[in-house]
Structure formats: structure tokens, C-alpha cells
């Protein structure tokens, strides 16, 4: 991890610039897969599953027998952990639902807004070296709470043509039983445009590698909504002399082990603290099964030594991290000053991994600086909000003159006539 000492705040964005995501480089192969799936449907899916996942399957759909088998294969301790995590996630997300509130803007004019679940949503869950069964909870629970009529889940099969048992256990637990054994770019194409086996959806959610990300971005330009732009996972930690260096190092490594392209940043106003954290990083790194991956991520990471806490906060808001750790004595006060972050972890006992799995918040978060303008996944992500208005006879009388004057000023006579005719009927 490179240490950058006392940078000018105007240079922080350049210093912490994420590596450019070469979507253009992947556009051609992603578009080729999308076109093939659109033209050939299941035939293309079978071909790509054999070519990219090295497995030949006879059916994409996961059967009820496979769900039952998965439940038997999932260890009781893990099942209990998944159930408790699901309970916390559901409690947090259920509180996001809003009751309809009707507002009388003037006598006889009532307006309201209603959240309606997106009818058909697709969830993509990676199933490679780290099968993300936790993502099933993070996406499936808010989808069900939102009232989505159909929730389809795609995840790649293993070499035996099976889905990881914990993924199926989590899916059944949250009520997602439409699961397909298909992964990668071809899964995104199938969800976006449909095949004989996999009906199309209206919006696609979920993380994935660079190829999946490229496919999502492409289909989003072709009329299919996606959850948010995505890049590699990332974390920034703000730490001072009061932090527990081992805790901070563990948080940084928990993100670094996601992938060699994961982004890790440390910001401190104490050179001694940075030294302690870097030492702890090296000690803990030796014990990790994914130490090679984490080492590659750390090799391209930065530690910023800044002058004071104000600069720590400034750097955090400039970077707009997916995950922001605040490991300072006054962590709650600093958290109040954060305006750009996907999710914030306050104090020594709030590890990033708690939010990834079980605290209740969602781990599907904006990366690559999109936290400046995007929120993480929530119940709102799975609904569209429709506005309604109801005017009575008196309401038209009360609002009529206002509309007539404004429509006339914009030169829209038909708009004016729509009011005038009603006023004349009432006269």
C-alpha cells in the first residue's frame, strides 16, 4: 500500500482515481453474446454454458427436488445464520415501506403517490469462487416486500450442473423459487430479452464480474432497467490514534479479498496509526486463504496521511466510497459530516462484514464514485411510484383560472380548453 503524505485536497480525486473500467474493451464480446441469445434463445444459452462454465445441462430451471436436496446439504449452523440474517434484513427493509398519504393542495383538489412493485424483476447472483448466497437475501427480501409479481433468479451452475446449496436455501427462504442455472453475460441477456425457458424481466439487479457489468450496461441502453452502474468493490477507512489497528486492517482486508481489482483506501491524520495498520495488514494477510487476491488489491491501494480530521472527512466525501469505515473516537460526529458514501460503518465495533451479511442494511451499493448520486438497493429500487389526482367540481372551479392563464401563456390552447369546457359546464 503506497503512502501519500499530506496531499493537497484538490489532488485527492486524482490520487484516489479508480482504474478506468474498460467497458469499451468488453463491449464487443458482450454484444456478441447478447445478440446470440436474442436470436437463438436457449440454444445459445446451452452453448455458452458449455463453453464458459464447462458443463452441459438438460434444463435451466431448478426443480423442487433440487431445492429439497439443497436444504439437506446446507449445514444447520449455516441455515440458522442465514435465517437470522434474513430476519434482520427484513426488519430493516420493511420499515422502508410507505403508507399512501393523500394531500389536499386546495379545496377539491387531492393528490397522492402510491408505490407499486415492478411486475417482473431479475436477480443475478454470482456463483463462482465465492457463491454469494447473501446477495439472495439482499435482493430477494426487498423484492418480495415491494410486491413484485415475479422474481426470477439466475446463477451459474457448478461443474456438476448444480447450484450451490446455500444459494437455493436462501432463495427458498425468501420466497424466490424461480431459479435458473445460467450465469455470466448470457444470463443478463436472457433476463433482458427472454428465451423459451426464461421469460424476460423489466429490471435486472445484482453484482458480477466485468463481463456481467458490461452486459448490464449494454441492455440498459436497450430499454431494460438495471439497479445501478457498478465497478469493483471498494472500502475507505478513516482512522486516527484512537483506533484499533487490527480492526481497521481486518476491514480493509475483508474488501481486498473480493478481487484483485478491489479498491482499498486508508486515510489518517497520524503517521503512527498508518504504520500500525500496515503492519497489522501484513500479519493478517498471511493467514488468508485468498491472500494472493488480497495482495494484488493492496498493491494498487493508497494510504493518505492528512493534516486533521476535517481533511479526513473531505477526502471521504471526494472519494464517495461504497463502504466507509469511521474508526475514530468521535466517529458519530464525523459520520454526520459524510455526504457521499454507499454505507457508513461507525465506531470500532461496526465491521463492514456486518453490513455485508446480517446487520440489516443492504450490501448492494454504488461503486466507482456513483455514491455521489446513487443510493444502495432498497425497497424503493423494486417499485415505481405512481402519482394520482382527483378533482371535484369545486376543485376545477378553484384551480381553473390558474391553469387557463398558464396554458395560455405557453400557447397550448388544447390544455386551456380542457379546463374551459369543464368550467362552462359548471357555470
HELIX and SHEET records of a PDB file:
HELIX    1   1 UNK A    9  UNK A   11  5                                   3    
HELIX    2   2 UNK A   12  UNK A   15  1                                   4    
HELIX    3   3 UNK A   23  UNK A   40  1                                  18    
HELIX    4   4 UNK A   42  UNK A   53  1                                  12    
HELIX    5   5 UNK A   64  UNK A   73  1                                  10    
HELIX    6   6 UNK A   76  UNK A   94  1                                  19    
HELIX    7   7 UNK A  133  UNK A  146  1                                  14    
HELIX    8   8 UNK A  165  UNK A  173  1                                   9    
HELIX    9   9 UNK A  184  UNK A  193  1                                  10    
HELIX   10  10 UNK A  210  UNK A  220  1                                  11    
HELIX   11  11 UNK A  245  UNK A  256  1                                  12    
HELIX   12  12 UNK A  271  UNK A  285  1                                  15    
HELIX   13  13 UNK A  291  UNK A  299  1                                   9    
HELIX   14  14 UNK A  309  UNK A  319  1                                  11    
HELIX   15  15 UNK A  331  UNK A  335  1                                   5    
HELIX   16  16 UNK A  352  UNK A  357  1                                   6    
HELIX   17  17 UNK A  370  UNK A  372  5                                   3    
HELIX   18  18 UNK A  379  UNK A  382  5                                   4    
HELIX   19  19 UNK A  393  UNK A  409  1                                  17    
HELIX   20  20 UNK A  413  UNK A  426  1                                  14    
SHEET    1   A 6 UNK A   2  UNK A   5  0                                        
SHEET    2   A 6 UNK A 302  UNK A 305  1                                        
SHEET    3   A 6 UNK A 263  UNK A 268  1                                        
SHEET    4   A 6 UNK A 234  UNK A 239  1                                        
SHEET    5   A 6 UNK A 323  UNK A 327  1                                        
SHEET    6   A 6 UNK A 343  UNK A 346  1                                        
SHEET    1   B 3 UNK A 103  UNK A 106  0                                        
SHEET    2   B 3 UNK A 109  UNK A 117 -1                                        
SHEET    3   B 3 UNK A 383  UNK A 391 -1                                        
SHEET    1   C 5 UNK A 178  UNK A 181  0                                        
SHEET    2   C 5 UNK A 150  UNK A 155  1                                        
SHEET    3   C 5 UNK A 120  UNK A 124  1                                        
SHEET    4   C 5 UNK A 203  UNK A 205  1                                        
SHEET    5   C 5 UNK A 225  UNK A 226  1                                        
END                                                                             
